[in-house]
């Protein structure tokens, strides 16, 4: 029996549900996290407003891929992004860096932003300076 002869018999027993195929082929929505005290960050799927909330947000996504992480340096009052940066550095030091496509630093504080870029780049995170 040839493939052409067998194909109709094999295919006759198969059922194709177009809705199921579409669901199976659906691309998951990107995970875009932001840590910023003021900006709305329209692309973000979740936003933390303090460094403490930012740490919690990253820990919630510890074992999943984060497509983008947006970081502001100054988070109001004496709070800065540096505790989050320290968490990310420690994770990389321990051989388990966070799985992040790109980290965008969008602070109006040029010295703080450069500190974040330099610190995370040192640990092989893909970091870019950006505007939010």
Buried (B, 14 or more C-beta within 10 A) or exposed (E): EEEEEEEEEEEEEEEEEEEEEEEEEEEEEEBBBBBBBEBEBEEBBBBBBBBEBBBEBBEEBEEEEBBBBBBBBBBEEEBBBBBBBEBBBEBBEEEEBBBBBBBBBBBEBEEBBBBBBEBBEEBEBEBEEBEB
